[in-house]
Amino acid sequence: MLRYMSRGKTQSRLTHEEVVEHFVDYHFGRLSPTMNRAIEAHIRSCPRCKRERMGRAAADRQAANRKLRRVRGGKPLLSPRGRLILLAIALLIAAQMVLVQVTRGQAKPLLSLMGQWRAQDAAPALGGPPVALSASARLPAGTTGSSAIALSVNGKTMAVAQGGAHPGVTLWNATSRARIVVLPWAVQDAPASLAWSPDGSLLAAASPTQIIIWSVAEPRVVWRLSLPEWPAMRVYDVSQQAIIASPDPASVFASGPLVWGADGALTPAPAGAAGPTGITSPQTPVVGFWSSEGAHLFGDGHGSVHLGVTAADVLRGVSLLGWSPDGRYLMWGSLNVPVTGAGASPASSPPDEVVQMVVKRVLATSKIVSAPDQNDALLWFAPNASHVAVCDRTRENAGVLIYDIASGAVAATLDVTCAGLSSHAAQWTADGSRLFIASARGPIAVYIAPAD
């Protein structure tokens, strides 16, 4: 994007927000000819400007200038009454623009002129307004009401967990969207957490009471095991069908992310092991709470924010579930760590400004709302740390927003609400180009990430 130069000779291209910010000055002839031309060029090619009738205002101004140039002598073009009418029209147009921008959450450029902007009430703006995204594709109707999804590491197969009268797990082709196979599930409680082994040969599903592991090629059940009550954490040797570790859930992540040992041991990861963002994914050999597989933030009702699972999550079977890089060991966790307040550590601090903003909102709400599921937020990080999808349920009728992590601005709004979603209800592709969301009100939807 070319920035304008007040004394330059090159006509520049302005963003819609820059045009809005300078439109009042343009209307009253306070800008340089270069800026006037840049604004008029933008208005002629901008669909939003046409919808907001800015083109008509620009045309009126140009017509008035032409009339002024034809006036001879000292007779004014407009009478005092006419000038008052023109001023009233300009103020009406400005008021309409403010109203449109407020309803779209992009009021900062205009309201900042009046000194009434509150930065904590809206996301900062990118070079343009958020893109309203609709699903680019949907899986078949049989995926409606899914409780969890998981994309294989190669991105070809989608595992879908469902509850209701016939709980179980189904595998779908993520590209052709054809059903591959229904995996055997012989218990009543529905799975709500899924995890693929790195080579895609094994799939684990956790319900409130048990884990089932399949070899997906046959398919057949490799191991079915019972789970302890929460809070708890276990590391399983799947090849030997044995528990090899029971880490303390209160302190296991106190030093930050964990790294797998060759013997299945989980130990504190060295500095920088999780990369510059601190966000882990199924493709990394590091285990962390800030994960592309989904994170749940919630207020504890006592002035603190936690990250992990709530009592409601446990009842649904939502848990921390992940494999070692060699696919031999499986980790299951039903625990949470404090992000703010007593017990919080630097290792659990928010990884970026977007998460800091969400934590502050949850913290503010937790002081007046004691139920965790009424003042919480869900986060799904793109593995390449370019975007994060956010369900900020501290806000009424919240929908899914996609933030640009680098700028902290809302890049896109999605046509799906947060009602009924869990931390395992969405997942990005490995390259961060697409986001799958399992909505309670329809089949799994696929969204294309906004371009940088």
Salt bridges, closest charged atoms under 4 A:
GLU17 OE2 - ARG48 NH1 3.97
GLU18 OE2 - ARG3 NH1 1.96
ASP25 OD1 - ARG30 NH1 3.05
GLU52 OE1 - HIS16 NE2 3.71
GLU52 OE2 - ARG48 NH2 3.66
GLU52 OE2 - ARG104 NH1 3.61
ASP121 OD2 - ARG118 NH1 3.23
GLU218 OE2 - ARG220 NE 3.45
ASP237 OD2 - ARG328 NH2 2.89
ASP300 OD2 - HIS306 NE2 3.51
ASP313 OD2 - HIS296 ND1 2.68
ASP313 OD1 - ARG316 NH2 2.99
ASP376 OD2 - HIS296 NE2 2.72
ASP376 OD2 - ARG393 NH2 2.71
ASP392 OD2 - ARG361 NH1 3.14
ASP392 OD2 - ARG395 NE 3.85
ASP452 OD1 - HIS387 NE2 3.92
